[in-house]
Amino acid sequence: MIDKGRLAGRDSEWYDLPAFAATAGIALDAVPYSGRVLLEALLRDGEPERAATLGERLAAGEPPEMEMPFRPARVLVQDYTGIPLLVDLAALRDRVSRPGRVAPALPVDVVVDHSVQTDWAGRPDALALNEALEWKRNQERYAFLKWAESAFDGLRVIPPGHGIVHQVNLERLATVVAPGPGGLLRPDTVIGTDSHTTMVNGLGVLGWGVGGLEAETLMLGLAQPIRVPRIVGVRLTGTIRPGVSPTDVALTLTRRLREEDVRGLMLEFTGPGVAALTAADRCTIANMAPEYGAMSAFFPVDEETLRYLRQTGRAENHVRLVAEYCRVQGLLADRSSEPRFGRVIDVDLSAVEASLAGPSRPDQRISLAELPGSLGASASRPPLTAQGLSDGDIVIASITSCTSTSNPKAMIAAGLLARRAVELGLTVPAHVRTSLSPGSRAVTRYLRDAGLLPYLEQLGFHVTGYGCMTCNGGSGPLADGIGATVEREGLTVCAVLSGNRNFEARVHAQVRAGYLTSPALVVALALQGHVRADPETDPLGTDDDGAPVYLRDLWPDSADVSALERKHVTPEVFAAEAADPARTDPADSWAALPAPDSDVFPWDETSTYIRPPAYASPATGPRPLAGARALLALGDDVSTDHISPVGAVPSGSAAGQYLRERGVRDFNSYGSRRGNHEVMARGTFSNPRLVNRLLGDGDGGGDTLHLPSGERLPVYEAAQRYAATGTPLVVLAGRSYGMGSSRDWAAKGPWLLGVRAVLAESFERIHRANLCAMGILPLLLPEGTSWRSLGLTGREEFDLAVDLVRETTVVEVRADAVTFGARADVHSAGEWAVLRAGGTMPYLIDRIEREERELTPAREEVR
């Protein structure tokens, strides 16, 4: 049902959604807008009957309860996830006679944004020093990316120094409407190897995060099999009060929606409150979808979307194309009516107040008044050291992360607050390490043009780099002497950041508590220096005359923020920064970086960064899980940071020892070593804040019990012992296992340790899929139970009656005297196929080798 016509003055073709709906008898106006994007995708995939069924169910507000193949317009990758993904594809090329057959079947963008770290901060040359260190540390990794860019057609690399992947996506890569093969128009849809890919939902671009293994299958031309979840409406009413930031709204929604249990669902924002939000506000909210557990958080395209495209320098003829295509397809929001949702959650924006989230999860939203009590009684203790350092002191204050640096209102408010603080003579205490990591160079430009950057710098918020940095664990060292004091005294010190993640030990291994908040409040709390007081009622400091200064004295007026945004956040700012996408430091430009020139990657056996993956082996088929042992027994809310750390590699760790033995002096980070399975296996479950109930409540820190000996060992060493005896392993867990990042190393690592099943009360969406992708069976404990309530201790021998051939819904589990049925949390026939093969890589290898065998007779016949 292809239609033809002129859109934005050019001849165009598109799959006509309204015509299809009329023919199929579907009330398209009742279908949620995100559902309409799925219908168009099915039509393009040649699935009109399935599209009709889905459309009928969505229009009726019914749960879809069906699978569909999904092929996005493009794939988006960042370097921490992208390098291991490309390592996998390089390994696949080793197994084919024609390497060119292993290549992306759709456009792929790799944005190098995760590797830069805050080694230097609080000084004018911090940016230059950090970027120089980044290039020095990562030259081998970047050379591999440079090889991939030339070896794989359709792969584009955005080099280091340009910004955070999601902000680059918003400001430059997202098209909202995209030309497909042959010029056929389609909605811009994206799958990304970062959980916050949902941020672009704020522009009406449907997309979500997956692990690298799922992205590999998409890149090789296979559709992503998804079980379409219920689409839930989030109806916004009211308007944001003056002085309330977009971050406050996002944190409030994160807590509310996590309480509403929207795990794995698609959300769509509707209601009169949506029109009052800027596109940047919407993206701030959509960014946090992984934190409230949703698959997507969609805002339909409207006039505000078009305004944002113009503001960020998109060509006017393209903006016209977006408007006209969305209008003829029924994808342009109609505020006079709402689609039908089977479930609606109402949120009043006027009730939102200034907020933080912490001290250890993004959904722990608290008011400013609740901050002093958030750490418990210990935070009220007097100073414990000669330096005056105490529990509750802030040692890291960072304006960082795409969540907030993509929002001009949030950044300008921080600059105005800093200006007023400097004018009054306030300073930041010496124990607070401050940093500013804008999400793109455009942010630095408009802050400088507005005259605000110098004031941020006077408080120590110098630009440290253009990347995730502190939010991703690249926070660098604490101020001089602070780290040693924290360790010696056992202090609970804090980080405040304008990011989206604050899981234990994520920001810094020595910082136990983390708080998320707006950029302006990051500055205010840096001035206060601790979390033991209410920043709204207690003074932040004193002025030059010794008088107390309160937050209300510094807080910027909303009208001033808006005026500066109108004047300085212009299309010219974004166009100037996008003009040269390959621009980096002149001394180490991407163009001058040497890289191999070959179709097949020349592996270096001595490399500690890039190694052929150990899981790239032929399919082994299902294996019985008899006589298994529990490697760990865990509680609720175990994050992927707990499972596979991303920050600095500690010298005394198993991974650090491995690197030392190979003469490595600069260990870099776990994230940068994801191309080496030896490092990553040793880092799995090594987070110092991970509590392993096999050792007792409150204990763990990277150790476990080897059974049946009962000997306490590092997790990696215990796993090696089990492997030597051929003992398969399981993990016991509680609710929300695998919350947080999309990193598939949180599944790859356990697989390398011998884990073949995880028994949990519930799984987070992306991690559940990653487990399946590695051939690890995700099993749900009987509803309403925990492993403890079932009478388990974790010291039992486990026998699992797994029959992957029959796609068994319920698996019988026998653990010594305890027997129960666990439901396989497997969502599609595609996931069962991957599980049967033993994981995605064996599945792909088997598929490629079968194709090779089928092609061989044809080649012989040609000869």
N, C-alpha and C positions, 0 to 999 in steps of 0.2 A: 504494500500500500504506500508506494512512493509518490510524493507530490512534487511538482516542479513550479517554480515561479521566480520572481525577482525579489530579493531581500537586500536591503541596504544598497540598492542600485546594481546588484549583480545577479546573474543567473544562478539559481540554487536548487538543490534537491534535498528532500528530507522525508523521513517516515512520518506520515500524517497521523498524529495521535487522535485528534477529534474525529477524523473520518473513520479510523479504526473503531473507536469507541461507539460511534453511531451504528456502524455495521454490526458490532458485537452486542449491542443493546446495553452498553455500560454508561452509567451516569458519570461522565468524567469529572464534573464539578464536585462530586462527592468523594472522589479519590484524592487522598493526600498528595501534595505536590511531589514529595520524594517517591511515592508509589508510582506517579506518572513517569518519573525518570526510569524506574525499573521496567515499566511497561514498554517504553521506547527501546530499552536495551534488549528485551525479549523479542521485539519485532525485528530488530537488526540481526538478531541471532537466529532468525528463521523459526521462531516459536510462537506463532499467532494463537494457537489453541491454548497454550499455557498462559499467554498474556491475557486471553479472554477470561480464563478461570481466575487468575490473580486479580484482574480488574473488577470482576463481579464481587469477589470477597472483600476487597478493599473498599469498594463503594458502599457495601453493606455494613462496614465497620466490623467485619468478622476477622478473626485471626487467620492469616493466610494458610498456615499449615501445609506448606508445599516447598519443594526445592526448585531452584532455578540456576542455570549457568549465568555467571556474570563476567562480562569482559569490559574492563574500563577503557576509557580513551587513552590513558597513560599510566605509567608507574612512577612513583616518586620515592627516592632513596636518599638516606644520609650516609655519611662515610662509616660510622660505627656499625651500621647494619649492612651497608652496601658492599664493603670490602669482603666480609665473609660470604655474602651472596655471590659476588663475582668470583671468589675463590672456588665456590662450588661449581659454577659454570665453567671455569677454567679446567677443573678436574673432569667434568663431563666431556670437554673437548678432547681430553686424552684418550677417550674410549671410542671415538668415532673415526672413520676413515676420511671423512670430509669435515674438518672442524667448523666450517662455515654453517653447517646445519644447526649448531648450537649457537643461536643468536637471538636477540630480542625480536619478537614479532609485533611489538608496539613501542611507541616512544618511551624512553626511560631517561629521567633526569636524576643525576647524582649531585647533591649539594654537600660540599665538604664543610661541615660546620661544627662537628663534635670534638675535634682533636685539639683545638686551641685551649690552653689552660691558663688560669690566673696565677702564674708563677710570680708575676710582678703586679703590684697594685698600689694606689695611693700616690703615684708620682707621674709627672708629665710624659715620661718616656715609656710608660708601662705597655702601651700598645705595640711600639716598635720592638721592645724586648720580648714580649710574649709571642709575637708573630715570628721573630727570628728563631726562638726556641722551638716553636711549632714546626717550622721547616726543617730544622736540624734533626729533631726527633723522628719525624715522620717521612723523611725523604724516600725511604724504601716503600712505604705504603703508598705514597703519592705516585711514585714511579709505576707501581702496579696499577693504580687507577688510570694513569696516563696510557699504559699499555692497553687496558680494557677499552678506553675511549677510542683508540685506533683499531682494535681488534674486533669490536662489536659494533656493527652498523646500528644506528638508531639510538646509541647511547651518548648522552651529553653530560659533561662534568662542569658544574659551576665551581670554580677553584676556591681555595681558602680565602678568607678575608672579605667575603661579600655579605654574609649574614646567615641567620638561622633558617633552616630548610623551610619551615612553615611560613615565616615572614617573606622569604624570597618567593614562595609559592603564591602568596596573596598579592604581593606587589608586582610580580613579573611573569610568573609561569601560568597562573590560572587564566583561562580564556572564557569561562562560563558557557560559551558555545564553541564547539571545536569542529573543524573539518575532518572528516574521516577519509578512508580510502576512496579515491576517485572524486574527492570533493564533497561527498555526502555530508550534510550538516548533522550534528548530534550534540546532545548536552555534554559539556566537559565533565567527565567523571574520573576519579583517580583512586588508585589503591597505593598505599604507602607503607614502607617498612618502619614506620614510627607511629606509635599509638595516637599521637596528636595530629595525624593527618586530618582528623575531623575538623580542624580549625577552618578549613576552606569551606565547610558546610555553611559558614556564615555568609558566604557570597552566593549561595544557591548552587554550589558544586558538590554533588554527592560523592562522598568518599569516606574511607575508614582505614584503620591500620591493620596490618597483618604481620606475621613473621616473615623473615627472609625466605624461608622454604616455600611458603605459599606464593610469594612474589616470583620465585623462580619458575614455578609452573605457569604463571601468567605470562612471564616474559618469553617462555618457550611456546606460546600460542594456545595453551590449554585454558579453558574457562575456570573461574573459581566457583566451585559448587557451593551455593549458600542455601540454607534453610531460611526463607524469608520470615523474619520475626514480625510480631505485631507492631504496627506503627502507632505510637502514643502521641497524642497532642498535648503540648505544654502551652496553656492559654495564659498569655501575659496581659495584665491589666495595669492601669495606673502609669505613672511616670517616675523616673528616678529623681529623688530629691536633690536640691543643690548640696554640694559637698560630698555626695556619695559617688564613689568611683565605679567604673566598669568592673574592676577586680572584686569589689564588694558584692556586686550582683552575681558574678561568676561563683564566688565562694559560697554565697547563700544558696544558690541553685544546686551547687555540688552536694551540700549537706542534705537539702530537701529531696533531691532526686535519688540520692543514695538511700535515704530512708524510704522512698517510694518503691525501691527495688526495681529499677529499670535495667538491671543487668542484661546485656545482650539484646536489648530492644532498640528499634529505630525511633528516635524522637523527632517531632516536627513542631516548631514554635509557631504559634498562631495567636490571634486576639489583637485588640487595639493597642496593647503595649508594645508590640513589635515595631510599629511605625515610629515610635519615639526613640528607638535605638539606632545609633549609627551603624554602618556596616562594620566598623572596627569593634564596636561594642558587641555585636553579634558574634564576630569571630573570637573575641575573648571568651564568650560563653561557650561557643562550640569547641574551642580548644580543650575545655575541661571535660569533655564527654567521657574519656577513659576513667577520669576520677569519679564520676558518678556511675560508671559502669556501662554506659550506653554504647551501642554499635555506631550510631551516628546522631547528629544533633542539627537538624536541617532548618535553614531559614530560606523560604522561597525567594526567587529573584523579584525585585521591585525597583521603584525609582531610586531608592537609596543605594541599591547595588550599582546601578548605572552611574550615580554620582561618584561612588568610590572608584569605579573604573576610570572615570575622567580625572579624578583627583590624583590617581597614581600613574597618570601619564599614558593611558591606553589611547590608541588612535580613535578619533571620533567615528570613522566609518565602521570600526569594529564594535563600538558601543551601540551604534544604530543596528548593526546585525544582531547583537544580543537582544536588544529590545524587540525587534521585529520577529525574530525566530521564536522567542519565548511567548510573544503575544499569539502568533498563529498556532502554536502548539499547546496553548493552555497552561504554560509554565510560568506566566507572569502573574504575580499574586493579585488576587481580586479581594480587596478589603471589605466588599459589600456582603460577602458570604464566607463561610468556613467549610472546609471538607468535613467528611464524617470520620470520626475516630471512635474506635471501640472503647477507648479509655481516655479521659482528659484529666490533666493535673493543672489546677489553677494556682497562679502565683501573682501576687500583687507587688509590683515593682516599688510602689510608694512606701512599702513596709521595710525595705532594705535599709540597713544602717551600716556604718563603718565596721569592717570585719577583719579578722585574721583567721587562719586555719593552722592548727597545730595542737600538740607539739610533735606529732609523728605521722599524721595522715592528712591528705588534702580535704577529706570530708569532715574533719574535726573543726567546723566553723565555730568561732567564738566572737563575742563582742569585745570591744576594747576594755570594758570594765571587768571582763572575765580573764583577761590576760594575767594579772598577778597570781591568780590561783591555779593557773593551768599546769604548773609544774609540781603542784602539791606543796607539802610543808617544807621540803628541803630548800625551796627557793627563798624562804624568809630567813634563812640562817645568816649570821653576820659574815663579813669577809673572812676567808680562811687562810689567806696568804699575805705575805709582806707587801705584795703588789696591790692588795685590795681586791683581788679577783675572787669571785664567789659564784655559787650556784645561781643560775639565772642571768649571768652576764652575757651580753651579746658579743661574740667574737668575730662574726661575719655578717656584714650588711651589704647586700648586693642587689642592684637593679639589673635584672637579667631575665632571659627567657622570652620566647615569642609570645607568651600569654599576654604580657603587658607592654613590651617594647614595640609591639605592632600597633598600639593604640595611642595616637598623638595626644589625646586628652590626658591620658595617664602620665605620659612623659613630660608634657608641659606643666602639669600640676606639680610634679616632683621638682622641676626646675624653678618654678615660682616659689615653692616652699623653701628651697635651698637659698634663693635670693634673699628672702625675708630673714632667714636665720643668720646669714652672713651679715646683713645690715645691722642686726641686733647684737652681733658679736659672739654668737654661739659657735662652739667647736665640737668635734667628735672626739670622745675619749680615745686614748692611745691604744687600748686593747681591742678596739673595733677595727676590723680590716674591711675597708670599703672598696667597692668596685662598681663600674658601669659597663655593661656588655650589651650595646644596642643590637637589635635584631637585624638591622641593615644600616648601611652607610647613610641612607637618607635621614635616619633619626639624628645622627650626629650633625648633619647639615642643618636641619631645621632648628635644632636646639642652639646651634651656634648663631644662626641667622637671627633668632629671637633674643639673643644676648643672655641666654640662660646657662649655657655650658660652663662659662667661667665660675659661676657660683657653685655649681655641682662640684667642680674641680677643687674649689677652695675648701670644701668639706671632705675631700679625698675621693670623690666619685669621678676619677679620671677614666676615660675610655681604656679598657683593658683588652678588647678584642671583639670580633664579630662572630659570635658562635654561642652555643648553649652554655658553656663554661660552668659557672657555679651551680646552676640548676641541674647540670648533668654530672656533678661530682668533680668537675675540673676546677675546684676552688683554690688550689694551691695551698701553701703553708700558712699557718696562723701567724699572727704578729710575733716578733722576737720574744722567745721565752714563754709564750702562752701555752704552746702545746705541751712542753715539759711540765709546767705547773698543773695543767689539767690532768695529766697522767699521774703525777705524784700525789695530788690531793683527791683524785677521783671525782672531779667536779662535773656537774651537769651544766655545760655552757650551751649557748644558743646561736643559731643562725636565723636571720630574717632575710627573705628574698622575695622578689616579685615574680616567682616562678610558678610551676604547677605541681612540683613533687617535693615532698619533705619527709620521705620515709627514713627510718632509722639508718644512720651512717651513710646515707646517699650523698649529702652535701659534703661531708668531711667525716672521716672515721673517728675523730676525736670529739665531734660535736653531736651530742646525743639528742638535742631538741632542735626542731626546725619549724619556722613559722612562715606561712605564705601571706602576703599582703600586697597592697598597691605600692607603686614606686614612691609616691609621696609619703606613705607611712613607713617605708623602708628608711627614708631619709630622717623622718622624725624619730624613729626608734634608734637609729644610729646615734643621734644626738643624745637621747636618753641613756643609751649604753647598757640597758638591762631590761628584763621583763618583770621586775618585781613591783612595778607601779602601774597605775592606770594612766596611759598617756593623755586621756581626755580631761582628767581632773587634777593630776599631779604635774608639777612643772617639769619641762624637758631640760631646763638649764637656767642660767641667769644671763642677763644682758650686760653691757659694758658698765652699767651703773649698779650692778649687783641685784637688780630686781628680777623676780621669777618670770620666766617666759613659758607660756602655755601653748598647747597645740592650736587653740583657737586664735592665738596671736599670729600664727604662721600660716594657717590654712588658706589657700588661694580662693579667690572668688570665681565662681563658675563662669561668669561673664568675661572675666579677664582671660581665662583659659580658652574660651571659644574665640575671642578676638584674636589671640595670638595664633590659634590654629588656622583661622581664615586667612591671616596675613602671610603665614610662613610655610604652611603645609600645602604646597602647590604642585601641580603637574610637573613644573620645571625641575623641582627638587628630585623627584623620582626618575624623570627622564634622564637627568644628568648622571645619576648613579647607575642606570641600566645601559648607558650608551656603550660601555666597554666591558662586557661580561667576563673577559679574560684578564682584567686588570688585577694585579697583585703587587706585592713589594717588588720594585724594579730589580733588586739584587737577586731575587729568587723567583722570577716569573714562571708561571705555568708553562709558557711557550718554550722556555729554555731548559725545562726539566728533562734530563735524559731518561729514556724508557725503552724497553725491548721492542723490537719491530718484528713481530712474528704472529702467526695465527694461533699457535699453541704456546702457552706460557712456559718459559724456561725456569723451572723450579730450582731453588737453591737449597740444598739439603742442610746447609748451616744456618739458614735464616731463622730468626726468632720471631718474625712477624708474619711471614707468608709461607704456609705449609699445605700440602695436599691434605684434604680432610680425611680423618680416620673413618668417618661414617659413609664414605663414598665407595660402597662395596655392593656386589650384586645382591638381589633379593634372596633372603634366606627362608621366607615363609614363616608361618606362625610356630611358636615354640611353647611348650607347656610351662606354666609357672608353678612348679612344685618345689616344696622345700625352700621357699623364698624367705628372706629376712627383711625386717624394716631397717633401712639405712638411717632414717630419722623419724621421729614422731613429733609433729608440729601442731601449733595452735591456729588461731584465726588470723586473717589479714596478713598472711605471709606474702610479701611482695617479690617481684622478680629481682629487685635489688638485694633482698635477702638471699635469693637463690644464686644469682650470678652478679656479683658486684661489678660496678662500672668504673669506680674511681682508682686512686693510686694503688699500685701493687706494693704491699708491705714487704720490707726487706726480710723479715723473719718468717714469711709465709711459705707454703710449699711452692707456689708460683715464683716467689722471689728467689728461693733456693735454686730452682730450675734455671732461672736466668743468670744467677751468679755463677753457677757451674759452667755456663757458656760464655763467661767473660763479659756479661752485660753490666754496665754501670748505671745507666739511666733506665729504670724499669718502665717508665712511662705509665700508662694506665691499663686496667683490664680491658676497657673498651677499645683501646688502640691495638691490643694483642688478640683481637677476635679472629684474626686470620691464622692463628696458631692454636690448634686444639690442645696441645700439651699444656700451655699456660692456662687455658680456660677450664680444662678438666680439673686442674689443681686449685683453681679459684672457686669452683662450685661449692656452695653451702659454706663458704668461709667467712661470711659477714660476721663481724664481732658482736652484732646485736641479735643474731639469730638464736632463738631459744629452742633447744632440742629437749623435749620432755623425756627422752630416754635417759637423760642425765639429771632430771629433776626440774621443777619449775624455776625459771629464772636463770638456768644454766645453759651452756652450749658454746656459743662463740666460735663455731667452726669445728667442734669436736663431736664425737658420737661414741656409742658403745659397740664394740665388735662382739657379735653373738655367735655361738653360745659362750665364748670365753669370758665375756663381761669386762674386757680390757678397754679402757678409755684411750681413744686414738683420734688424730685428725681425720676428718671425713674422707679425704682422699686416700690416706693410708689404709683405713678400714675397708674402703671399696676395693683397693688392690688385694687385700687379704681375701675378700669374698670372691673376687675374680679368679684367684689362684685355685679355689676349690669348686669353681663353676656354680656358685650360689647366686641365683637371680635376686634382685632387690625390689622392694616397694617403698613408698613413702606414705606415711599417715599424716593427714592434715585436717584442718577445721574449715571454717567458712572463708569464702573469697580467696581461695588459694591462687596465687599468681597475679595478684592485682598489680597495676603499675605498667611499666614499659612493655613494648611489644617484643623485646629481645628474645629471639628464638634460642639464644645461648642458655636461657633458663630452662630450656628443654634439651638442647644438645648436650649441655654439661651433665645433667643427671643420666642421660643415655650412655655417655662415655663412662660414667661410674658404674653402670650396670643396672640402673633403675628401669624396670619394664612396666610398672603400673603405679598410679597414684590413687589412693583412696581418700577422698575428701568429702566434706559436707556440701561444698559448692566450689565452682571454678569461675575465674574471670574469663571473659569471652576469648581474648586473643591467646592467652596462655593455654587454654583448653585446646584450641586449634593447633597450637605449636606442639603440644604433647602428641597429638595424633600424627602430626607431620614427622615426628621423630620415631614413630612406632611405639610410643608409650601410651598405654591404655588408661584414659581418665575414667575412674569409677566413682560414682556417687554412693555414699553410705545411705542406708535406709532413711527415708525422710523423718526428720524429727530426732535423729540420733547423732551421736558423735562417736569417735572410736573409743573414747573413754566410757561413754554410757553403754556401749556394747560389751563392756567388760574387758577390753583389750588393754594391754600394757605396752605393746610394741616389742616385747621380747619373745613373742610367739614365732612358730614356724607357720608360713602361709602357703596354702594350696589354692590356686585359682583355676576354676574349671572354665578356661577360655576357649571358645570355639569361634575364631574369627571368620571361618568359611561361611558359617551360618548367620553372621551378623547378629549374634546373640544380644538381646536387649538386657537381660539380667545375668550376671555372672555369680555363680555360687562361690563363696569364699569360706574356707575352713582355716581357722587360726587356733590350733590346739583344740580346746574344748568348745570354742565359739564358732558357730556357723551362721551365716547370713547371706542375703542376696544383695549384690551391689549393681546398680544400673549403669550400663556403659553410656557415658555422656558423649556419644558420637552422633553427629548431626546430619551426615549425608552419606550417600553411597560412595562418593569420592573419598571420604575419610576412611571408610571401611576398606576400600581398595588399597589405600596407602598403608593402613595398619597391617593388612595381610602381607604386603610386600616387605614390611619391616621399617618403613619410613619413606619419606619423599625421595631421597637420593636413590635408594635401591629401586623404588618404583620408576623413576625416570631412566635409570640405567637399563632396567629390564625393557622399558618401552623403546628406548633408543636402539638397543641391541636387536630387538625383534624387527624394528624397521630396517636396520642394517642387513639382517638376514633376508628380508623380503626384497630389498633392493639388489642384492647380489646376483640373483638369476637374471634380472633385467639388464644389469651391466654386462654380464657374460654374453647375453644374447646380442647386445649391441656390438660387442667385439666380433 
